[in-house]
Amino acid sequence: MSARVLQMIGQKDDKGNYLLMHAMRPNLAGVIGTAAAAGMFIAMFS
């Protein structure tokens, strides 16, 4: 969701801004990190 907000703010200032793919990288990294942490917790408590 934050990537879409960044895209809207960027296009408000300059209609030629396409920031969505650049903004998705941190979101994807967060999802991967969360999945890795969840896997570690499941392994520790199982």
mmCIF entry with sequence, helices, sheets and N, C-alpha, C, O atoms, coordinates in Angstrom:
data_MODEL
# 
_entry.id   MODEL 
# 
_entity.id                         1 
_entity.type                       polymer 
_entity.pdbx_number_of_molecules   1 
# 
_entity_poly.entity_id                      1 
_entity_poly.type                           'polypeptide(L)' 
_entity_poly.nstd_linkage                   no 
_entity_poly.nstd_monomer                   no 
_entity_poly.pdbx_seq_one_letter_code       MSARVLQMIGQKDDKGNYLLMHAMRPNLAGVIGTAAAAGMFIAMFS 
_entity_poly.pdbx_seq_one_letter_code_can   MSARVLQMIGQKDDKGNYLLMHAMRPNLAGVIGTAAAAGMFIAMFS 
_entity_poly.pdbx_strand_id                 A 
# 
loop_
_entity_poly_seq.entity_id 
_entity_poly_seq.num 
_entity_poly_seq.mon_id 
_entity_poly_seq.hetero 
1 1  MET n 
1 2  SER n 
1 3  ALA n 
1 4  ARG n 
1 5  VAL n 
1 6  LEU n 
1 7  GLN n 
1 8  MET n 
1 9  ILE n 
1 10 GLY n 
1 11 GLN n 
1 12 LYS n 
1 13 ASP n 
1 14 ASP n 
1 15 LYS n 
1 16 GLY n 
1 17 ASN n 
1 18 TYR n 
1 19 LEU n 
1 20 LEU n 
1 21 MET n 
1 22 HIS n 
1 23 ALA n 
1 24 MET n 
1 25 ARG n 
1 26 PRO n 
1 27 ASN n 
1 28 LEU n 
1 29 ALA n 
1 30 GLY n 
1 31 VAL n 
1 32 ILE n 
1 33 GLY n 
1 34 THR n 
1 35 ALA n 
1 36 ALA n 
1 37 ALA n 
1 38 ALA n 
1 39 GLY n 
1 40 MET n 
1 41 PHE n 
1 42 ILE n 
1 43 ALA n 
1 44 MET n 
1 45 PHE n 
1 46 SER n 
# 
_struct_asym.id          A 
_struct_asym.entity_id   1 
# 
loop_
_struct_conf.conf_type_id 
_struct_conf.id 
_struct_conf.pdbx_PDB_helix_id 
_struct_conf.beg_label_comp_id 
_struct_conf.beg_label_asym_id 
_struct_conf.beg_label_seq_id 
_struct_conf.pdbx_beg_PDB_ins_code 
_struct_conf.end_label_comp_id 
_struct_conf.end_label_asym_id 
_struct_conf.end_label_seq_id 
_struct_conf.pdbx_end_PDB_ins_code 
_struct_conf.beg_auth_comp_id 
_struct_conf.beg_auth_asym_id 
_struct_conf.beg_auth_seq_id 
_struct_conf.end_auth_comp_id 
_struct_conf.end_auth_asym_id 
_struct_conf.end_auth_seq_id 
_struct_conf.pdbx_PDB_helix_class 
_struct_conf.details 
_struct_conf.pdbx_PDB_helix_length 
HELX_P HELX_P1 AA1 SER A 2  ? ASP A 13 ? SER A 2  ASP A 13 1 ? 12 
HELX_P HELX_P2 AA2 LEU A 20 ? PHE A 45 ? LEU A 20 PHE A 45 1 ? 26 
# 
_struct_conf_type.id          HELX_P 
_struct_conf_type.criteria    ? 
_struct_conf_type.reference   ? 
# 
loop_
_atom_site.group_PDB 
_atom_site.id 
_atom_site.type_symbol 
_atom_site.label_atom_id 
_atom_site.label_alt_id 
_atom_site.label_comp_id 
_atom_site.label_asym_id 
_atom_site.label_entity_id 
_atom_site.label_seq_id 
_atom_site.pdbx_PDB_ins_code 
_atom_site.Cartn_x 
_atom_site.Cartn_y 
_atom_site.Cartn_z 
_atom_site.occupancy 
_atom_site.B_iso_or_equiv 
_atom_site.pdbx_formal_charge 
_atom_site.auth_seq_id 
_atom_site.auth_comp_id 
_atom_site.auth_asym_id 
_atom_site.auth_atom_id 
_atom_site.pdbx_PDB_model_num 
ATOM 1   N N  . MET A 1 1  ? 0.820  -1.189  0.000   1.00 0.00 ? 1  MET A N  1 
ATOM 2   C CA . MET A 1 1  ? 0.000  0.000   0.000   1.00 0.00 ? 1  MET A CA 1 
ATOM 3   C C  . MET A 1 1  ? 0.864  1.253   0.000   1.00 0.00 ? 1  MET A C  1 
ATOM 4   O O  . MET A 1 1  ? 0.520  2.230   -0.665  1.00 0.00 ? 1  MET A O  1 
ATOM 5   N N  . SER A 1 2  ? 1.959  1.251   0.716   1.00 0.00 ? 2  SER A N  1 
ATOM 6   C CA . SER A 1 2  ? 2.801  2.445   0.770   1.00 0.00 ? 2  SER A CA 1 
ATOM 7   C C  . SER A 1 2  ? 3.406  2.758   -0.591  1.00 0.00 ? 2  SER A C  1 
ATOM 8   O O  . SER A 1 2  ? 3.655  3.924   -0.898  1.00 0.00 ? 2  SER A O  1 
ATOM 9   N N  . ALA A 1 3  ? 3.647  1.740   -1.413  1.00 0.00 ? 3  ALA A N  1 
ATOM 10  C CA . ALA A 1 3  ? 4.188  1.980   -2.752  1.00 0.00 ? 3  ALA A CA 1 
ATOM 11  C C  . ALA A 1 3  ? 3.183  2.738   -3.613  1.00 0.00 ? 3  ALA A C  1 
ATOM 12  O O  . ALA A 1 3  ? 3.566  3.609   -4.394  1.00 0.00 ? 3  ALA A O  1 
ATOM 13  N N  . ARG A 1 4  ? 1.912  2.413   -3.478  1.00 0.00 ? 4  ARG A N  1 
ATOM 14  C CA . ARG A 1 4  ? 0.893  3.132   -4.252  1.00 0.00 ? 4  ARG A CA 1 
ATOM 15  C C  . ARG A 1 4  ? 0.768  4.574   -3.792  1.00 0.00 ? 4  ARG A C  1 
ATOM 16  O O  . ARG A 1 4  ? 0.572  5.471   -4.611  1.00 0.00 ? 4  ARG A O  1 
ATOM 17  N N  . VAL A 1 5  ? 0.881  4.807   -2.487  1.00 0.00 ? 5  VAL A N  1 
ATOM 18  C CA . VAL A 1 5  ? 0.828  6.172   -1.964  1.00 0.00 ? 5  VAL A CA 1 
ATOM 19  C C  . VAL A 1 5  ? 2.002  6.976   -2.494  1.00 0.00 ? 5  VAL A C  1 
ATOM 20  O O  . VAL A 1 5  ? 1.833  8.121   -2.914  1.00 0.00 ? 5  VAL A O  1 
ATOM 21  N N  . LEU A 1 6  ? 3.193  6.387   -2.479  1.00 0.00 ? 6  LEU A N  1 
ATOM 22  C CA . LEU A 1 6  ? 4.368  7.063   -3.016  1.00 0.00 ? 6  LEU A CA 1 
ATOM 23  C C  . LEU A 1 6  ? 4.183  7.382   -4.496  1.00 0.00 ? 6  LEU A C  1 
ATOM 24  O O  . LEU A 1 6  ? 4.570  8.460   -4.946  1.00 0.00 ? 6  LEU A O  1 
ATOM 25  N N  . GLN A 1 7  ? 3.604  6.471   -5.250  1.00 0.00 ? 7  GLN A N  1 
ATOM 26  C CA . GLN A 1 7  ? 3.356  6.703   -6.675  1.00 0.00 ? 7  GLN A CA 1 
ATOM 27  C C  . GLN A 1 7  ? 2.410  7.881   -6.870  1.00 0.00 ? 7  GLN A C  1 
ATOM 28  O O  . GLN A 1 7  ? 2.644  8.725   -7.734  1.00 0.00 ? 7  GLN A O  1 
ATOM 29  N N  . MET A 1 8  ? 1.347  7.945   -6.078  1.00 0.00 ? 8  MET A N  1 
ATOM 30  C CA . MET A 1 8  ? 0.397  9.047   -6.223  1.00 0.00 ? 8  MET A CA 1 
ATOM 31  C C  . MET A 1 8  ? 1.035  10.383  -5.871  1.00 0.00 ? 8  MET A C  1 
ATOM 32  O O  . MET A 1 8  ? 0.809  11.376  -6.564  1.00 0.00 ? 8  MET A O  1 
ATOM 33  N N  . ILE A 1 9  ? 1.829  10.424  -4.805  1.00 0.00 ? 9  ILE A N  1 
ATOM 34  C CA . ILE A 1 9  ? 2.490  11.664  -4.407  1.00 0.00 ? 9  ILE A CA 1 
ATOM 35  C C  . ILE A 1 9  ? 3.499  12.091  -5.465  1.00 0.00 ? 9  ILE A C  1 
ATOM 36  O O  . ILE A 1 9  ? 3.582  13.274  -5.798  1.00 0.00 ? 9  ILE A O  1 
ATOM 37  N N  . GLY A 1 10 ? 4.257  11.151  -5.992  1.00 0.00 ? 10 GLY A N  1 
ATOM 38  C CA . GLY A 1 10 ? 5.234  11.466  -7.028  1.00 0.00 ? 10 GLY A CA 1 
ATOM 39  C C  . GLY A 1 10 ? 4.591  11.987  -8.295  1.00 0.00 ? 10 GLY A C  1 
ATOM 40  O O  . GLY A 1 10 ? 5.113  12.913  -8.916  1.00 0.00 ? 10 GLY A O  1 
ATOM 41  N N  . GLN A 1 11 ? 3.459  11.409  -8.695  1.00 0.00 ? 11 GLN A N  1 
ATOM 42  C CA . GLN A 1 11 ? 2.787  11.874  -9.907  1.00 0.00 ? 11 GLN A CA 1 
ATOM 43  C C  . GLN A 1 11 ? 2.061  13.189  -9.696  1.00 0.00 ? 11 GLN A C  1 
ATOM 44  O O  . GLN A 1 11 ? 1.790  13.910  -10.656 1.00 0.00 ? 11 GLN A O  1 
ATOM 45  N N  . LYS A 1 12 ? 1.743  13.508  -8.444  1.00 0.00 ? 12 LYS A N  1 
ATOM 46  C CA . LYS A 1 12 ? 1.128  14.799  -8.176  1.00 0.00 ? 12 LYS A CA 1 
ATOM 47  C C  . LYS A 1 12 ? 2.114  15.927  -8.481  1.00 0.00 ? 12 LYS A C  1 
ATOM 48  O O  . LYS A 1 12 ? 1.729  16.973  -9.002  1.00 0.00 ? 12 LYS A O  1 
ATOM 49  N N  . ASP A 1 13 ? 3.391  15.705  -8.150  1.00 0.00 ? 13 ASP A N  1 
ATOM 50  C CA . ASP A 1 13 ? 4.419  16.712  -8.411  1.00 0.00 ? 13 ASP A CA 1 
ATOM 51  C C  . ASP A 1 13 ? 4.853  16.732  -9.868  1.00 0.00 ? 13 ASP A C  1 
ATOM 52  O O  . ASP A 1 13 ? 5.084  17.803  -10.430 1.00 0.00 ? 13 ASP A O  1 
ATOM 53  N N  . ASP A 1 14 ? 4.968  15.563  -10.486 1.00 0.00 ? 14 ASP A N  1 
ATOM 54  C CA . ASP A 1 14 ? 5.437  15.462  -11.873 1.00 0.00 ? 14 ASP A CA 1 
ATOM 55  C C  . ASP A 1 14 ? 4.720  14.288  -12.523 1.00 0.00 ? 14 ASP A C  1 
ATOM 56  O O  . ASP A 1 14 ? 4.893  13.142  -12.107 1.00 0.00 ? 14 ASP A O  1 
ATOM 57  N N  . LYS A 1 15 ? 3.918  14.570  -13.538 1.00 0.00 ? 15 LYS A N  1 
ATOM 58  C CA . LYS A 1 15 ? 3.107  13.526  -14.185 1.00 0.00 ? 15 LYS A CA 1 
ATOM 59  C C  . LYS A 1 15 ? 3.948  12.441  -14.844 1.00 0.00 ? 15 LYS A C  1 
ATOM 60  O O  . LYS A 1 15 ? 3.425  11.366  -15.137 1.00 0.00 ? 15 LYS A O  1 
ATOM 61  N N  . GLY A 1 16 ? 5.228  12.684  -15.085 1.00 0.00 ? 16 GLY A N  1 
ATOM 62  C CA . GLY A 1 16 ? 6.092  11.705  -15.733 1.00 0.00 ? 16 GLY A CA 1 
ATOM 63  C C  . GLY A 1 16 ? 6.781  10.757  -14.769 1.00 0.00 ? 16 GLY A C  1 
ATOM 64  O O  . GLY A 1 16 ? 7.548  9.894   -15.198 1.00 0.00 ? 16 GLY A O  1 
ATOM 65  N N  . ASN A 1 17 ? 6.524  10.899  -13.471 1.00 0.00 ? 17 ASN A N  1 
ATOM 66  C CA . ASN A 1 17 ? 7.159  10.025  -12.481 1.00 0.00 ? 17 ASN A CA 1 
ATOM 67  C C  . ASN A 1 17 ? 6.511  8.645   -12.490 1.00 0.00 ? 17 ASN A C  1 
ATOM 68  O O  . ASN A 1 17 ? 5.288  8.522   -12.433 1.00 0.00 ? 17 ASN A O  1 
ATOM 69  N N  . TYR A 1 18 ? 7.336  7.623   -12.563 1.00 0.00 ? 18 TYR A N  1 
ATOM 70  C CA . TYR A 1 18 ? 6.872  6.238   -12.442 1.00 0.00 ? 18 TYR A CA 1 
ATOM 71  C C  . TYR A 1 18 ? 7.718  5.581   -11.363 1.00 0.00 ? 18 TYR A C  1 
ATOM 72  O O  . TYR A 1 18 ? 8.775  5.019   -11.649 1.00 0.00 ? 18 TYR A O  1 
ATOM 73  N N  . LEU A 1 19 ? 7.254  5.652   -10.134 1.00 0.00 ? 19 LEU A N  1 
ATOM 74  C CA . LEU A 1 19 ? 8.032  5.215   -8.979  1.00 0.00 ? 19 LEU A CA 1 
ATOM 75  C C  . LEU A 1 19 ? 7.569  3.879   -8.417  1.00 0.00 ? 19 LEU A C  1 
ATOM 76  O O  . LEU A 1 19 ? 8.165  3.372   -7.467  1.00 0.00 ? 19 LEU A O  1 
ATOM 77  N N  . LEU A 1 20 ? 6.528  3.309   -8.983  1.00 0.00 ? 20 LEU A N  1 
ATOM 78  C CA . LEU A 1 20 ? 5.907  2.137   -8.370  1.00 0.00 ? 20 LEU A CA 1 
ATOM 79  C C  . LEU A 1 20 ? 6.865  0.957   -8.249  1.00 0.00 ? 20 LEU A C  1 
ATOM 80  O O  . LEU A 1 20 ? 6.939  0.339   -7.187  1.00 0.00 ? 20 LEU A O  1 
ATOM 81  N N  . MET A 1 21 ? 7.595  0.632   -9.303  1.00 0.00 ? 21 MET A N  1 
ATOM 82  C CA . MET A 1 21 ? 8.503  -0.518  -9.245  1.00 0.00 ? 21 MET A CA 1 
ATOM 83  C C  . MET A 1 21 ? 9.656  -0.273  -8.269  1.00 0.00 ? 21 MET A C  1 
ATOM 84  O O  . MET A 1 21 ? 10.091 -1.198  -7.582  1.00 0.00 ? 21 MET A O  1 
ATOM 85  N N  . HIS A 1 22 ? 10.145 0.952   -8.205  1.00 0.00 ? 22 HIS A N  1 
ATOM 86  C CA . HIS A 1 22 ? 11.213 1.263   -7.256  1.00 0.00 ? 22 HIS A CA 1 
ATOM 87  C C  . HIS A 1 22 ? 10.692 1.182   -5.819  1.00 0.00 ? 22 HIS A C  1 
ATOM 88  O O  . HIS A 1 22 ? 11.421 0.772   -4.915  1.00 0.00 ? 22 HIS A O  1 
ATOM 89  N N  . ALA A 1 23 ? 9.451  1.567   -5.613  1.00 0.00 ? 23 ALA A N  1 
ATOM 90  C CA . ALA A 1 23 ? 8.872  1.541   -4.276  1.00 0.00 ? 23 ALA A CA 1 
ATOM 91  C C  . ALA A 1 23 ? 8.487  0.127   -3.847  1.00 0.00 ? 23 ALA A C  1 
ATOM 92  O O  . ALA A 1 23 ? 8.355  -0.133  -2.651  1.00 0.00 ? 23 ALA A O  1 
ATOM 93  N N  . MET A 1 24 ? 8.305  -0.788  -4.797  1.00 0.00 ? 24 MET A N  1 
ATOM 94  C CA . MET A 1 24 ? 7.923  -2.155  -4.451  1.00 0.00 ? 24 MET A CA 1 
ATOM 95  C C  . MET A 1 24 ? 9.086  -2.964  -3.893  1.00 0.00 ? 24 MET A C  1 
ATOM 96  O O  . MET A 1 24 ? 8.866  -3.945  -3.182  1.00 0.00 ? 24 MET A O  1 
ATOM 97  N N  . ARG A 1 25 ? 10.318 -2.572  -4.200  1.00 0.00 ? 25 ARG A N  1 
ATOM 98  C CA . ARG A 1 25 ? 11.473 -3.350  -3.731  1.00 0.00 ? 25 ARG A CA 1 
ATOM 99  C C  . ARG A 1 25 ? 11.531 -3.461  -2.212  1.00 0.00 ? 25 ARG A C  1 
ATOM 100 O O  . ARG A 1 25 ? 11.685 -4.575  -1.712  1.00 0.00 ? 25 ARG A O  1 
ATOM 101 N N  . PRO A 1 26 ? 11.417 -2.365  -1.440  1.00 0.00 ? 26 PRO A N  1 
ATOM 102 C CA . PRO A 1 26 ? 11.433 -2.519  0.016   1.00 0.00 ? 26 PRO A CA 1 
ATOM 103 C C  . PRO A 1 26 ? 10.255 -3.334  0.533   1.00 0.00 ? 26 PRO A C  1 
ATOM 104 O O  . PRO A 1 26 ? 10.393 -4.074  1.507   1.00 0.00 ? 26 PRO A O  1 
ATOM 105 N N  . ASN A 1 27 ? 9.084  -3.202  -0.117  1.00 0.00 ? 27 ASN A N  1 
ATOM 106 C CA . ASN A 1 27 ? 7.930  -3.991  0.303   1.00 0.00 ? 27 ASN A CA 1 
ATOM 107 C C  . ASN A 1 27 ? 8.192  -5.481  0.116   1.00 0.00 ? 27 ASN A C  1 
ATOM 108 O O  . ASN A 1 27 ? 7.877  -6.285  0.993   1.00 0.00 ? 27 ASN A O  1 
ATOM 109 N N  . LEU A 1 28 ? 8.765  -5.846  -1.019  1.00 0.00 ? 28 LEU A N  1 
ATOM 110 C CA . LEU A 1 28 ? 9.071  -7.247  -1.294  1.00 0.00 ? 28 LEU A CA 1 
ATOM 111 C C  . LEU A 1 28 ? 10.116 -7.775  -0.318  1.00 0.00 ? 28 LEU A C  1 
ATOM 112 O O  . LEU A 1 28 ? 10.010 -8.905  0.157   1.00 0.00 ? 28 LEU A O  1 
ATOM 113 N N  . ALA A 1 29 ? 11.119 -6.964  -0.020  1.00 0.00 ? 29 ALA A N  1 
ATOM 114 C CA . ALA A 1 29 ? 12.144 -7.380  0.939   1.00 0.00 ? 29 ALA A CA 1 
ATOM 115 C C  . ALA A 1 29 ? 11.528 -7.613  2.317   1.00 0.00 ? 29 ALA A C  1 
ATOM 116 O O  . ALA A 1 29 ? 11.929 -8.535  3.026   1.00 0.00 ? 29 ALA A O  1 
ATOM 117 N N  . GLY A 1 30 ? 10.570 -6.794  2.694   1.00 0.00 ? 30 GLY A N  1 
ATOM 118 C CA . GLY A 1 30 ? 9.887  -6.978  3.974   1.00 0.00 ? 30 GLY A CA 1 
ATOM 119 C C  . GLY A 1 30 ? 9.085  -8.262  4.018   1.00 0.00 ? 30 GLY A C  1 
ATOM 120 O O  . GLY A 1 30 ? 9.061  -8.944  5.043   1.00 0.00 ? 30 GLY A O  1 
ATOM 121 N N  . VAL A 1 31 ? 8.432  -8.598  2.926   1.00 0.00 ? 31 VAL A N  1 
ATOM 122 C CA . VAL A 1 31 ? 7.652  -9.840  2.861   1.00 0.00 ? 31 VAL A CA 1 
ATOM 123 C C  . VAL A 1 31 ? 8.577  -11.046 2.971   1.00 0.00 ? 31 VAL A C  1 
ATOM 124 O O  . VAL A 1 31 ? 8.274  -11.996 3.693   1.00 0.00 ? 31 VAL A O  1 
ATOM 125 N N  . ILE A 1 32 ? 9.699  -11.015 2.261   1.00 0.00 ? 32 ILE A N  1 
ATOM 126 C CA . ILE A 1 32 ? 10.651 -12.128 2.313   1.00 0.00 ? 32 ILE A CA 1 
ATOM 127 C C  . ILE A 1 32 ? 11.240 -12.262 3.711   1.00 0.00 ? 32 ILE A C  1 
ATOM 128 O O  . ILE A 1 32 ? 11.373 -13.373 4.225   1.00 0.00 ? 32 ILE A O  1 
ATOM 129 N N  . GLY A 1 33 ? 11.592 -11.136 4.330   1.00 0.00 ? 33 GLY A N  1 
ATOM 130 C CA . GLY A 1 33 ? 12.136 -11.169 5.689   1.00 0.00 ? 33 GLY A CA 1 
ATOM 131 C C  . GLY A 1 33 ? 11.133 -11.695 6.700   1.00 0.00 ? 33 GLY A C  1 
ATOM 132 O O  . GLY A 1 33 ? 11.496 -12.451 7.601   1.00 0.00 ? 33 GLY A O  1 
ATOM 133 N N  . THR A 1 34 ? 9.884  -11.303 6.557   1.00 0.00 ? 34 THR A N  1 
ATOM 134 C CA . THR A 1 34 ? 8.840  -11.780 7.459   1.00 0.00 ? 34 THR A CA 1 
ATOM 135 C C  . THR A 1 34 ? 8.629  -13.279 7.302   1.00 0.00 ? 34 THR A C  1 
ATOM 136 O O  . THR A 1 34 ? 8.448  -13.984 8.295   1.00 0.00 ? 34 THR A O  1 
ATOM 137 N N  . ALA A 1 35 ? 8.649  -13.772 6.075   1.00 0.00 ? 35 ALA A N  1 
ATOM 138 C CA . ALA A 1 35 ? 8.486  -15.208 5.840   1.00 0.00 ? 35 ALA A CA 1 
ATOM 139 C C  . ALA A 1 35 ? 9.653  -15.988 6.431   1.00 0.00 ? 35 ALA A C  1 
ATOM 140 O O  . ALA A 1 35 ? 9.454  -17.063 6.997   1.00 0.00 ? 35 ALA A O  1 
ATOM 141 N N  . ALA A 1 36 ? 10.864 -15.461 6.308   1.00 0.00 ? 36 ALA A N  1 
ATOM 142 C CA . ALA A 1 36 ? 12.031 -16.137 6.881   1.00 0.00 ? 36 ALA A CA 1 
ATOM 143 C C  . ALA A 1 36 ? 11.946 -16.161 8.402   1.00 0.00 ? 36 ALA A C  1 
ATOM 144 O O  . ALA A 1 36 ? 12.242 -17.183 9.022   1.00 0.00 ? 36 ALA A O  1 
ATOM 145 N N  . ALA A 1 37 ? 11.546 -15.050 9.007   1.00 0.00 ? 37 ALA A N  1 
ATOM 146 C CA . ALA A 1 37 ? 11.417 -14.998 10.465  1.00 0.00 ? 37 ALA A CA 1 
ATOM 147 C C  . ALA A 1 37 ? 10.322 -15.945 10.950  1.00 0.00 ? 37 ALA A C  1 
ATOM 148 O O  . ALA A 1 37 ? 10.487 -16.611 11.971  1.00 0.00 ? 37 ALA A O  1 
ATOM 149 N N  . ALA A 1 38 ? 9.211  -16.009 10.227  1.00 0.00 ? 38 ALA A N  1 
ATOM 150 C CA . ALA A 1 38 ? 8.129  -16.917 10.606  1.00 0.00 ? 38 ALA A CA 1 
ATOM 151 C C  . ALA A 1 38 ? 8.590  -18.366 10.518  1.00 0.00 ? 38 ALA A C  1 
ATOM 152 O O  . ALA A 1 38 ? 8.255  -19.179 11.379  1.00 0.00 ? 38 ALA A O  1 
ATOM 153 N N  . GLY A 1 39 ? 9.354  -18.690 9.484   1.00 0.00 ? 39 GLY A N  1 
ATOM 154 C CA . GLY A 1 39 ? 9.887  -20.047 9.360   1.00 0.00 ? 39 GLY A CA 1 
ATOM 155 C C  . GLY A 1 39 ? 10.814 -20.404 10.502  1.00 0.00 ? 39 GLY A C  1 
ATOM 156 O O  . GLY A 1 39 ? 10.799 -21.535 10.987  1.00 0.00 ? 39 GLY A O  1 
ATOM 157 N N  . MET A 1 40 ? 11.623 -19.445 10.938  1.00 0.00 ? 40 MET A N  1 
ATOM 158 C CA . MET A 1 40 ? 12.525 -19.698 12.069  1.00 0.00 ? 40 MET A CA 1 
ATOM 159 C C  . MET A 1 40 ? 11.739 -19.923 13.355  1.00 0.00 ? 40 MET A C  1 
ATOM 160 O O  . MET A 1 40 ? 12.065 -20.819 14.133  1.00 0.00 ? 40 MET A O  1 
ATOM 161 N N  . PHE A 1 41 ? 10.697 -19.109 13.584  1.00 0.00 ? 41 PHE A N  1 
ATOM 162 C CA . PHE A 1 41 ? 9.885  -19.283 14.790  1.00 0.00 ? 41 PHE A CA 1 
ATOM 163 C C  . PHE A 1 41 ? 9.156  -20.624 14.776  1.00 0.00 ? 41 PHE A C  1 
ATOM 164 O O  . PHE A 1 41 ? 9.069  -21.293 15.806  1.00 0.00 ? 41 PHE A O  1 
ATOM 165 N N  . ILE A 1 42 ? 8.640  -21.014 13.631  1.00 0.00 ? 42 ILE A N  1 
ATOM 166 C CA . ILE A 1 42 ? 7.952  -22.305 13.534  1.00 0.00 ? 42 ILE A CA 1 
ATOM 167 C C  . ILE A 1 42 ? 8.929  -23.439 13.813  1.00 0.00 ? 42 ILE A C  1 
ATOM 168 O O  . ILE A 1 42 ? 8.582  -24.402 14.496  1.00 0.00 ? 42 ILE A O  1 
ATOM 169 N N  . ALA A 1 43 ? 10.144 -23.333 13.292  1.00 0.00 ? 43 ALA A N  1 
ATOM 170 C CA . ALA A 1 43 ? 11.146 -24.374 13.524  1.00 0.00 ? 43 ALA A CA 1 
ATOM 171 C C  . ALA A 1 43 ? 11.561 -24.425 14.991  1.00 0.00 ? 43 ALA A C  1 
ATOM 172 O O  . ALA A 1 43 ? 11.789 -25.509 15.528  1.00 0.00 ? 43 ALA A O  1 
ATOM 173 N N  . MET A 1 44 ? 11.663 -23.275 15.643  1.00 0.00 ? 44 MET A N  1 
ATOM 174 C CA . MET A 1 44 ? 12.090 -23.252 17.050  1.00 0.00 ? 44 MET A CA 1 
ATOM 175 C C  . MET A 1 44 ? 11.020 -23.804 17.978  1.00 0.00 ? 44 MET A C  1 
ATOM 176 O O  . MET A 1 44 ? 11.343 -24.490 18.947  1.00 0.00 ? 44 MET A O  1 
ATOM 177 N N  . PHE A 1 45 ? 9.748  -23.516 17.700  1.00 0.00 ? 45 PHE A N  1 
ATOM 178 C CA . PHE A 1 45 ? 8.684  -23.880 18.629  1.00 0.00 ? 45 PHE A CA 1 
ATOM 179 C C  . PHE A 1 45 ? 7.955  -25.161 18.260  1.00 0.00 ? 45 PHE A C  1 
ATOM 180 O O  . PHE A 1 45 ? 6.979  -25.523 18.916  1.00 0.00 ? 45 PHE A O  1 
ATOM 181 N N  . SER A 1 46 ? 8.402  -25.846 17.236  1.00 0.00 ? 46 SER A N  1 
ATOM 182 C CA . SER A 1 46 ? 7.744  -27.103 16.855  1.00 0.00 ? 46 SER A CA 1 
ATOM 183 C C  . SER A 1 46 ? 8.482  -28.283 17.437  1.00 0.00 ? 46 SER A C  1 
ATOM 184 O O  . SER A 1 46 ? 8.080  -29.428 17.227  1.00 0.00 ? 46 SER A O  1 
# 
